[in-house]
């Protein structure tokens, strides 16, 4: 599991770092005005669907189903099932792309009611329509990613999303050199997203070239497909909790000038640790837990759940404290360029503080959901996600008027904690989370080490003066603070007996078990 986790983490880290570069360039190109609000509102819509499909969400239904059919009926039957899923999902998303393009003015009006009657609405609709071809390519990419994960081939699934950011970065650099009108630049960026989807599909198709595609069938006449979609649709929505919160925040923020941009850029900083920990663990845990459950190995089940919980909490807590303590210098370094003003940076930093408070809840949700998905229960995570999103939007509306964008972020944070609380309660009542004695001993020590690291980082950061040397000097100081905090935290984990580096090295060298390939 450690090998697989590190593989997915490496690919996700690379993608997130490229995403930071992408967003820093977009901020410099578009700033935080109406053009940026329109582009980012449209981008968030497409990005939610992209994340929902490609970042492990389909694992919720496809991985357990494929493993079950492979073990019960053989690899040939499993390959045929995968081909039917591939053809049906691809055709369904192609049709959905056309329908969404026709309905886009009404969709944007619902998602960003503050744009109604403004030129921003027209800009957002045009941007979104140019982005939509990506969804047609995302259909087959989605299935190929999930099948790679089911077979234990995590590297392809981890690194394929890099092409999405590479294409957008290349286009943005060219546009910055040409100095086009911001509205035209936004349209060109939107069109590039479809090309990025095609590049990603071409890469993934190399791993599934032996898969035989079966074109759309009547799902009602195929018991396996009917069972798959009954599980898949709720699971995909449940896995998109963080993205749905972002869309909910954008809906509320659309009535406040520049708030959509502030929330978007702050949320991008949250997505780095959330992607590294939450997405990586969610991707790895579903197949690991499915194998343990299908083999009836209770010891392996407890070990997988315990290690997953330790890794998620051990990485999420220090990341949360670091983002809260270093919020302003991080935002200024990454985004305060070109059209993105110091006032925008200060507002984004305030939003980041509240969104960071939700990070442990979102990561915990990503770690808890696989326990339900592996049991082919996608309804419970769906209900938890809907409860959390409903609470988040209601609280964001209540807090938006007195506290502005920061109040919206606080409402989203409380909604994320509501989601995690429902999962903990339902899981404990339904099957109980099997946590090993070692994990019960280590988890409080992990929390203690993170708190100590946060305290030391806060004291040191408060005494660091404004660095000279512009952005380079600020980057060096920030790198020193973050690097020192990581080393101090690692030393505390070692001193408290949480980490055994020799045991981790042995586990990393051990080759993972693989299921039959297609």
C-alpha positions, 0 to 999 in steps of 0.5 A: 500500500505504501508503494502504491500510495507514493506512486499516486502521491508523486503523480498528484504532487506533480500535477498540483505543482503544475496546477499552481504554476497554471493558476499563477499564470492565469492570475497574471493574465486575467487578474481578478475582475469580471473577465477572470470571474467569468472564466473561473466560474466556467472553469469550475463547472468543467473542473468539477466534472473533470475531478468527479470523473478522473480523480478516483471517483469512478473507483467507487463503483468500477474497481469493486465491481471489476474485481468481483467479476474477475474473481467470480467469472474470470478475466474474460468476463471482466474484460467484456464488462469493462468494454461495455462500461467504456462504450456506454460511459463514452457515448453518454458523456458525448450526448451530455456535452451537446445538451450542456452546451445548449443549456449553458446560459441557464446553467451559468445563471443558476451557478452564478446568479450574480452574473444575471443581466451582466456582460459577465454572464455572456463571457462565462457562457462562451468560455464554458461552451468552449471548454465542454469538448473536454467532457467527451474525451473525459468519458473513455479516459475515466474508465481507463483510469479506473481499470488501471487502478483496479489492476494495480497499475497506479503510475498511469492513473497518477501521471496522465492528468499532467497533460491537462496542466501542461497544455494550459501552461503552454497556452498561457505563456504564449498569451502573456507574451502576445498581450491580447485583450483579456476577453480573447485570452480567456476564450483561447484558454477555454478552447485549449481545455478540449485539446488537453482532454484529447492529449490525456485520452491518447496517453491512457489509450496506450494502456487499454489498447487491447480492451474491446469496446462494446457500444451503448446497450440498454442498461435495463437488460444487463444485470451487471451494468444495471448494478454498476450504474446504480452504484456509480452515480451516487459514488461519483457525486459523493466523491466530488464533495470538495468540488461541490463545495467549491461550486456552492461557494461560487454560487454565493460569491457571485453576488460579491465583486471579485469574491469568486476569484478569491475563493478559487485561488484560495481553494487551489492552495487547499487542493494541493494537500487534499490531492496529495493525501485525500485523492491518493489515499482514496485511489489506493484504499478502494482496491486494497479494502475490496481485496481484503473484504472479498478474501475475508481477511479481517487482519488485512482489513484492519491494517489497511484502514489503520494505515490509511487513517494514520497517513491521512491525519499525519499529513493533513494536520501539519498541512492545515497548520502551515496554511493557516500560519503562512497564509499571506506570504504563500498567497503573495508569492504565488498570485500577487503578479500582474493584474492580481493586486495586493488587495486581492492577495490580502482578501485571498489570504483571509479566505484561505485561513477558513478553507484550511480549517476544513482540510482535515475534514475533507481529507478524513472524508476521503479516507473514510469513504473507501470503507463504504465503497469497498462494500459497494455502499455508495448511498451512505457517502452520497447522503453525507455529501448532500448533507454537508453541501446543504449545510455549507451553502446555507451557512455561507449565505448567512455569513456572507453579508456580515463577513464577506468572502471570509464568511462564505469560506467559514460556511464551507468549512463547517459544511465539510465537517458536517460531511465527515461527522455523518460518515463517522456516525454511520460507519460506526453504527453500520460496520465499525471502523477496524482500527488496530491497537498500534494505530490507537497508540500512534494517532494521539502522538501524531496530533501532538507532533503536529501541534508542536510543529505549528507552535514553533512555526508560528513563533518563528514566522512572527519574528521573520522580517519582510525579506529583501530581494523581491519574489526570489527572497520571499521564495527562499524565506518561505522555503526555509520556513516550510522545510524547517517545519517539515524536518522538525515534524519528522524528528518529533514523529521519530522521537515519539515512536510514530515512525519506524523508517526501517519498517517503512523502507522494507514495506516500500521495497515489497512488490504489490500484488497484482490482479489479472490484466485485461 
